[in-house]
Amino acid sequence: MNLCKKKTKIYFNDEAYCILNNYLVNQEYDQKNVFILVDDITYKHCFPIILSHVKFLNKSRIIKIRTGEKEKNIYTCIKICKFLEKFKATRKSLIINVGGGVITDIGGFVASIFKRGIPFINIPTTLLGMVDASIGYKTGVNLDSIKNEIGTFHIPELLIIDSLFLNTLSRIEIISGIAEMLKHGLIADKNFWIYINKFKVKIMEKNKEISDELIKKSIFIKNRIVTQDPKEKGLRKILNFGHTIGHALESYFMNKNTNTIKKEKILHGIAVAYGMIYESWISHKINGLPMVDYKEIQYSISSFYPKKKYVLSSLDVEKLFMIMEHDKKNEKNNIIFSLINRIGECSYNCEVPFSLIKESLLKCEF
């Protein structure tokens, strides 16, 4: 498949369901060859809404897995593949992923490997899934506590966005998704950064009208980047800003065997938000990010997110660094970051020494 020639078609709200209906009818799928991947929560709260709009799915096969990041592993994928095989799925079968980033990552990965590739559609139900996880052709699962270590590139046929699903989310899940939106402004669009901060109060109140506009703008920023560089050979790497440290924090707090701080796990978006503060500080030291920009970033992100509940020791930092050594961006045994030059502009392939990473993790206060 040539990723440069095929692009995901993205549709919103009522129009999206009309497009999905037409797609299913015109493709002439056997209803028994359509599989819906859900978790416990989306099966109860989201799938009935989709079914009310798309009656065609009434006789589809439901694949239900447990909710949570723990399910994002190769063993879950094998179970799903066995289910598909049991019900005689073919290369012309279709998987529709209904859920957050865990579901779209797992479902997309299974679609990419089952019979060497079958089509799939993403219907993200979380803010994080809408603006990040479901866009950009990446699929994958974790290897133990290492995030997205196993994965492929596979393009969804359609991306269906229904902002009403946001009403099912808790406040912490909403602000977790906002991290990726803030990142899109920081790396590629200063006006969007200003815009999202301007409506901070309404965003925190989950105002639907504001959310729709913000979601669309955020999706279009990411989609513009990934269509220029589908396989992350260059420009697309800027989307990793905040993720080198963010993923390490997320993995560290997920793994109770290595976590010496004994604190609760950190949601992906919050880990990325913290990662962006640390990496903005590194950007100031290496890329010349003006101190006034760093202070603005630190203040803005801190006002969206709860104060961090942990204090890192030198031992914690060394263990975090060991996790970063597995980061997919690394080259020639060097830890590679994407760092911002100023708000709205980002560089990639930036080598950062351990001493500076350690300094940021121990000295940044927020």
Helices and strands as residue ranges (DSSP letters): E 9-12, H 13-27, G 31-33, E 34-39, H 40-45, H 47-53, G 55-59, E 61-65, G 69-71, H 74-86, E 94-99, H 101-113, G 114-116, E 120-124, H 127-128, I 129-133, E 138-143, E 146-153, E 158-161, G 163-168, H 171-188, H 190-198, H 200-204, H 208-228, G 235-240, H 243-254, H 268-286, H 291-304, H 314-324, E 336-342, E 345-351, H 354-363
